[in-house]
Amino acid sequence: MDRDPFRSVIKMRNVLFFSLSVFALPLSAFEPAKAKVIASSLKVRDLPSIGGDVIATLKRGEIVEAIEESKQTVYIDDQSAKWYKVKLSKKKTGWVFGGYISFELNLELGLRWQQTTPSQSESFSGVAIAPDGIVYAGTRSGNIYISQSQSRWKKITPQALGLSIGPITRLLIAGNTIYATSADAKRGGVWKTRDKGASWTQYTSAQGLPSNEVYDIRQRGNELWVATGKGVAYSSLSADTWVGIGGETPAPCVSVAFSEKGLLYAGTRDGLYKLSSSTGVFNSGTLSWDRIGKDVKNMGPVVYSLAIEGNLLLIGTNKGLVIGDAGAETLNPFGGETSVTHIATDDNGRIFVATLHGLNISSDSGKSWVTYKDEHGIRGNAVSQISTGKNKKNQIWVSLDYSGLAYSE
């Protein structure tokens, strides 16, 4: 069985999926707002239907005020969205399809993407940008490329005790330390360097990891949390040992998230699980992994990525995106059916969703989205990891498998 989550979804690239171009299922009641036309031309109709009469035409870049939202979501041109009633001149109103407008007024034309490829022969599976602007790019062959500039790169092969790292699944920067995770059963685990790759320390099951197959790593304050083939573990940034929690997950764990209220979630190859305890996660009560959201549309059996933004729980699966409250009391499918490979957030509250069909960004808690694809500079569309870390130029970086890397100007 293929142990690399992104590699397994790459094999499905010839399968037809609906694009996540626009998600328009708000988490709360609709409120009037301005929106920008993102189609070259947009027909305004007298009814919220393609069967309605055309009463006006809007051009790309025009700003309109949306005052009402339709109850039903529909698919048009492989896009999932609602209809919006907009104000026209002379006190007239009409309806436009939400797939061709964006409520993020500055985003659509604000990001320009550039391409860079540290190596034409490598498949890039991870990327992280440090506060000083240095970029680290990981590959499936176990190499890491460090940027000297955006066109000059230095290749290193992490090694410790004569072992080199296996296929890299994630990269993370915490302070002056770079962490790389690998899902190789023998050479994997968590690797870290404090001297920009000159020397490395490897953590495996010998240091408390439930498994050497590590698929995800997240920072929470002074803690690090990892998802492994046999469950979840954590460590403090200053410690050299790891502690497993909750016992072995019902299936290999490939993603992890921890809410501010202390709720721990594990994304596995058999759905989404929440750790439950009658006395709290760190107390002596009985802990158990409870599966949640099994019957929710877009909740595929493989949960590749989890993230929490404010009070939102973001779930990326092999069948699409699900968003709910951080307590997982309600879960809602967003958009069409496609593989979500990574989810990230930034300090501005933006949500970034990586798929095999491009990079999706929302600045309003998932109410509206803008998608960047091949024609915008996300070459090949297949995004494996997103880095939104603080850096001098406030850049966003993405890894694109054999298409290299892309970054926002």
N, C-alpha and C positions, 0 to 999 in steps of 0.2 A: 504494500500500500504506500502511495506517495505521502510522505510526511510533511511536505512543504505546502502550507495552505495556499500561497499565491501561485505556486507552480501548478497545483491541481486545478485552479480556476483558469489558468492560462490555457489548459488543454480544452476548455470549453469555449474558446473564443469564436468558433464557427457556429455556435448555437445562437439562434436569434433571440435577443432580449429586447424588451422595451427600454428606452433610454430614461435616465434619471434627469433629463434636461430641466424639467421644472416640477417641483413639488408644490402643490397648492392646497394642502390639507392643513389649515391652521389649527393650532392647539387651543385657541380661544375664539370667541365671537369676533366676526370681522368688524374692523373699524375703518372708516374712510381714510384714504391715504393717496398720495401722489405716486404715479408709476411712470416708467419710461418705456416707450415702444422699442422693442429690440428686433423686430422683423423689418425687412426692407420696406414693406408696405403692409398695412393692417386694415382689414375691412371692419367697419362698425355696422352692426346689424340692429334691427328694431326688436329682435327677440334673442334670447340666449341660446341660439341654435344656428347651425350652418344653413338651416332652411329659412332663416329670417332674411328679410330684404336688406340689402346694403344701402345705408343712408349716408355714409361718409367713408373716407379713406384717410388713415393716418400714416405719416412717414416715420422712418427710423429716427430715434432720438427725441421725438416729440414727447412732452410731458403732459399727462392727463390726470385728472382726479377721479379715482375709483370710489364710488359711493355706495355700491351694493354688490353682494356676492351671491352667485347662484347656489342652490342647495346641493346640486348633484355635481360630481366630478366626472368628466368624460375624457376619452382618448381621441385626439386628433393629430395626425401626422406623427404617431408614436409618442405623443406627449400626453401626460396626465395632468389635467388642470380644471379649474372651474371657470365659469364665465363671470365677467365683471361689468357692471353698469358704470359708464364713464360720462362725465360732463363734456358737452361740446359747446361750441359758440352759440350765441343767441338763445341761451337757456334750454337748448336741446340736450337730450341724453341718448345713449345707445349702448349696445353690448359688444364686448370684445372677448376673444378667447384668451384666458390667462397664460397660455403657453407662449404668447408673443409679447408679453409685457414683463417688466421687472420692477418690484417695489424697492429694490436697492438702486437708487438713482445714479450712484457714482461707480458702481462695480463693473458694469458691463463694458464700459469704454475705459475704465481706469487701469486695468491690468494688461500688460503686454508681456509675452513670454519669450524667453530666449532658450536656445538649445545648447547643451554641451555634452560631450561624450568622452569621459576619461579613457575609455578603451572600446574599440569597435567590436571586440570579441567577447566582452563580458556581459552577463545578465545582471542588472542592478536591482537589488531587492530591498535596499534601505538607504536612507539619507538623513543627515542631521546637520544643522548649521549652528555654530557656536556664537556666543555674543560678540566675539572679536571678528566674526565674518568668515572664519575658516569653515569649510564644508567637508564633511566626512561621508563617503559613499561606500556602501557595502555591496558585495556581490555574492552570487550563489556558489562561486568557486572558493569563497572564504577569504578573498582579498579585500582590503580597504584602501580606497584612494583618498588622499588628503589634498585639498586645493592649495596651490601656490598662488594661483589667480584663477579666474573662471575659464581659462584656456590651458593652464599648466597644472598638472597633477603629479603627485608622488604616490607610488604604489608601495604598500607594505603588506606583509603576510603575518598576521598575529600568531605568535608562538609562545608556548610556555612549557618548560620541561620536555622539550623536543616534540611537542604536539602542535599542530597547526589547527586553526579553527575550521569547523565544517561550514556548510552553507549558512550565510547570515540571514536571520529573519527580521531583526530590528536593530536600530541604532538609537541611543539615547545619550544626551549630554546633560550632566548634573554638575553645576559649578565648573571646576577644571578637570572633571573626570569624564571620559568617554566610555560608555558601555556598549558592548555588542553581544547579541544573543545568537545562539546557533541551535538547530534542531538535530544535529548529528548525535547518534546514540553514544558514540565513544568520544568524539572530539568536541562535542557541544557544551552547553551550559551557558554561564554568564562570564564574559571576558571584560576586563577593564584596564584602562591605561590612564596614567596621570601625566605622562610626558609626551603626548601627541604621537603615541604609537611606538616609541623607542623600546619600551618594555611592557609586558602584559602579565596580569594575574588572572588565572582561570578558576572559576568556582563550579563545582560539579556536585553530584550526589554525595561525595565525600565531605562536602561542607554543608550538607543539609538540604540540598535541592531534592524535591521528590523524584526528579528525572533529569537526565542530561539533555533531553529534548526540550528546549526552551523556545517558545514561539512569540512571546510578547513580554515587554517590560514597561512599567509605568512608575513615575515618581509621584509620591504623595507626601508633601512636606519633607521631612528628613528620612522618609522610608522609600524603599524600592519594592515593588510587587511584580512577580513574574507568573506567567502561565506556562505550565510544563505538561508533558505528556501524561503525567500522573497526578496533576493537581496544582494548587496555588501555594506560593511561598512568599515570604517577605524578609527583609533585612533592613537594618538602619544603614545610612550612608557610611557610617564609620566602622561598621562591623564586618567581620570576615566570615561570618556564618549565616546560614539561612534557616528559617523555621517554616515548616509546612503547616497549613491550617485547613481544618475541615476534613482531613483525610483525602483519600483518592477520589477525584471527581468521577461520575458515572461513565465518562468518556474522556479521551485526551482533551486537555484544556488548551485552547489556542489564543484566548484573549481574556483580559481581566480589567475590572473597573471597581472603584471604591467611592461611594458617595460620601458627602460631608456628614451625613447622619449615621455613618458607620455601616452601611449596607454593602456587602461584598457580592459581586456578580462574576460569574465565570461563563465565558463563551466556549462551547465545546463542539466536538464533531457530532454531538447528539443534542443540539439545542442550547438554550439559555438556562442557567441555573442561578439561584440565589442561596447564599448560605444563611441558614436559619438557626436560631438559638433562643431558648426561653430566657436566658440570662445575659445575652450580649456576646459578641464575637470573641472577646478576650477573657471571658470569665469561664467558670467551670461547667456550665450547662452542656447538655448534649447538643452537638452540632450536626447538621444534616444539610445536604444539597437538595434543594427542591426545584424541580423543573417548572418554568413559567412560560406563558405565551405560546404554548405548542400549537394552538389552533389559530393564531393570528396570521392573517395574510402577510406574505413576505417574510415570515419567520421560518427561514430555511433550517434544515437540520445542522448546518455548519455555521457557527457564529464566528466570523473571521476577526471582527473588531468591535470593541466597546469603548464608549467615551461618555463622560458626564459633563454637561455644561449648565451651570446653575442648577435648576430643578429639573433638567431634562436628562433622560437616559437615552442614549443613542446606540442603536444596535444594528450592526452591519452583517448580513448573512449572505449565503450563496444564492438567495432568492430575492434579496432587496434590502431596503432600509425600513426599520421600525423605530418610532420615536414615542416615548411615553414619559410619565413623571418619574423622578428618581427613585420613588418607592415602588415602581413597577405595578402600581395599582391599575393603571390604564395604559394600554399599548396600542398604537395606531400605525398601520402600514402607510408608507409614503412612496409615491411614484410607482413606476412599473417594476417588472421583474428583471433584475440584473444582479450580478455578483458585486458586493461591496467589499473591497479588499482592505480598506483602512479608513478610520475616522479620526480627525484631529480637531482641536479647538485652539483659539489664541486668547490673549489677554483682552481683546476687544469684543469678546463674545461671539466671534464668527465661528461657524461650523464648516468644516471641510470634509467632504465625502469623496473617497477615491473609488472608482469602478473600472471595469474593463472598457468603458465607453467614455471616459473623461473624468475631469475634476469638477465637482459641484461645490459651490460656496453659497452660504446663506448668512446674512447679517441680521436677520429678524426672527431668530429661534425657529427656523424651518418654515416660515410662512411663505417665503418666496426664495427662489434659487436662480443662480446663473451657472451655466455649464461652459467649461473651457475644454476644447477638443483639439484634434489634429490641426484643423484650420486656424486655430488660435495659437499654436505653438506647442501643444501637448502631443508630441509626435507619437503616433501609434495608439494613442488613447488609453492604453493599459497602465494605470497608475498603481504602484505597489506600496509606497509609503510617502507620507507628507511630513514636512518639517516646517513648523511655524514659530520656532524659537526666537527669542529676542536677539536681534542683531543690528548692526549699525545702519543698514539700508532697509530694514524692515522687510526683507525679502521672504518669499515663500519658495521652498524647493520641493520637487517631487522626483521620485525615482520611477523610471519607465521601462523596466525590463531591458530588452536588447536595444531599445531606442535611447538609452543613456539617461540623462537628467534634463530637467527644465527648471527655470527659475523666473520669478516675476521681476520685471525691471523696477 
